[in-house]
Amino acid sequence: MTDEHSEPHWPASLALLVCAGLFVLLPSRLAIGPKWLLPILVILPLIPLSARRHRHADDAPWVRNLCVSLIALVTVANMTSVGLLVDRLLNSQVSQGRQLIFSAVSIWLTNVIVFGLWLWEMDRGGPQRRAGSNSLMPDIQFPQMENPKLAPPDWRPQFFDYLYTSFANGTSFAPADAMPLSPRAKALFLGESIASLITISIVAARAVNILH
């Protein structure tokens, strides 16, 4: 299978590693269990995935299942950290505002990355289907799809397109140039906006008050 009929896998693997690194930087009270556990659970499955440089239309089902499982694992860990951070702010005396800001930034960045991964893995059935001829209906409409003149022939979104879409939604709490079409895409956009709103408006604002 030639590379023109496949999608690079390394950007998603790198994004998962960044999420694992950000998790390690969190204070222990904002993480479930030992902080080394999540990186190990992420890195070990990435070893067989890293041997496959591209996602092909004829990949075995375990490839996508493993990727979805890793994204789900990081999502649960990060959402738990959001909950623990909010609980700490509301139910205890907090004096380390600077550390809280750094923690909020780490959690927010992880949120952006992990939802970019979800969009990449969900749109039109995932990168395997997008690389073949049996892709599903689009879940996200990019500007290049509305106006093909803005892109090269046979253009299709890559991981960075989904990461940028996630970043735009996580900062503005609304779609930017890419619009969600399907119910599952709208659910992902909504979930990211809620998590970002909690992190930015509640956590960051409380931390700034402590600094003052």
N, C-alpha and C positions, 0 to 999 in steps of 0.2 A: 504494500500500500504506500503510495507516494505521499509526501508531506502536504501536498496541495489538497489532499482529501482527508486531512487530519487537523487536529487542533493542539497546539503546544500545551503540555501539562505542567511544565516547570513554574509558570507564574502562580498557579494555584498552590503548588507545593511550597513555594517560597512564602506565600501569604499565610499558610498554615504555620510555618516555622516562625514567622513574625508574631503571630498570635500567641504561640507558645512562649516566645521570649517576653512579650508584654505581660503575660500571666506571671512569669517568674519575678518580674519587677514589682508586682503588687505586694503590699504588706500581708503577712500570714493571716491576719484576722479577716481579710477580704477574700480568702481562698478556701475551698473545701479540701480538707486533707493536706498532705504534704505538697509543697509547691512543685516538687520535682515529678510528681505523678502524672500530671497532664502532659508536660513535654514528652515524657517517655511514651505515653499512650498515643501521642501524635507522631513522634519520630519513627517508632518501630514499624507501624503500618506504611509509613511513607517510603521505607526502604524498597519494598517490591514495586511500589508505584513509580518511584524515581527511575527504575530500570526501563520504564515505558515512557519515552520522551514525549510521545504524542498520544492523544485520545483518538482512536479510529472508530469508524462505523461498525467494524466487526469485532470490537473488543468484547471479552467475556463479561457477563453481568456482574461478576464480583468486583470489577474495577469501579464501576459507578457506585455499587453498594458500599464499598469501602470508603470512597470519597464522601458520600452522603453521611456515613456514620461518623467520620472524622469532623465534618462540618457541624453535625448535630452535637457532638461531644464538646466542641469549643463553644458553641452557642449556649448550651446549658451551663457550662462553667462561667461564661461571661455574664449571663443573665443572673446567675446566683451572686456574682460579685456585685452587680448593680443593687440587688436586694440587700446584701450585707452592708454595703456602703450607706444606703439610705437608712437602714435600721440603726446603724451606728450614729448617724447624724441626728436622728430623731429621738433616740433613747439613751444617749450617753453624753457625758461632757467631753467635748472635743476641743483641743487647743492647737493641734498641729495643722493649721490651715494650708500651709504650703504642701505638705505631704498629701493632703486630701485633693488638692488641685492636680498634682501629678498623678494620683490614682484615678481621678475622674478622666483625665486626658488619656491615660492608658486604656481604661475601660471603653471610652468613646472610640478610640482608634480601633480597638478590637471589634467593636460593634460595626463600624464601617467596613472593615475587612471581611468579617464573617457574613454580613448580608450581601456584600459583593460576590462572595463565594456561592451563596444561595442563589442569587440571580443567575450567575454563570452556569450553575448546575441544573437550574430549573427551566430556563428559557428554551422553548421549542424541544423539550425532551432532553436537554443537556448537550454537552460538547460532542458526545459520540453520535447522537442523531443529527446534530447540525453539520457534522463532517460528512454525512452520507446523504442519501436522496430520500430518506423516510422521516425527515424532521416533522415535528408537529406544527400546529398553527403558532405564530409568534405570541409570546406572553408580554413582550415589551416592544414598543415601536420606537426605533431610532430614527433620527432625521435622515440618514442615508437610505432608509427604506421608503420614506415619503418622496425623496428626491434623489433618484439614482445618480444624477449628474454630480452629486457631491462626493461620490466615492468611486473607486475603481470597479471594473466589472467583477461580478461574482463576490462582491464584498459581503462579509458576515462579521458580526461583532466578536471581538476577542475578550480575554479576561479583563484587560484594562478598561474596556468600554463599560463593563458591568461594575468595576470598582469605582470608576468615576461617577456612574449613576448612583451608586450607593453613597458616595461622599456628598454629592449634591443633595440627595434626599436627607442625609443625616445632618446637614448644616441648615437647610432651608425648611425642613419638615414638609417638603412637597417635591414632586418630580420637577426636573429641570428640562432638558431637551428630550429625554427618553420617557415615554408615557407607559404606565402599566395598562395592559389590555384585559388579561384574564383575572378571575377572582383570586387565584393563588398569588399572582404577581402583586395585586393590590393588597393582599394580606401581608406579604413580605414588606412592602413599602410602609404599610401602617405599623407593623411591628417595629421596624427600625426607627420610625419617627417617634413612637412612644418611648422607646429605650433612650434615644438621643435627647428627647425633651426632658425626661427625668434626670438624666446625667447632667445636662447643661443648666437647666433652669433651677433645679432643686439642689443638687450636689455642689455645683460650681458656685452658685450664689451663696450658699451657706458657708462654703470655705472662704470666700472673699470677705464675708462678715466677720469670720474669726480672725482673719489677717488684720482687719481694722480694729 
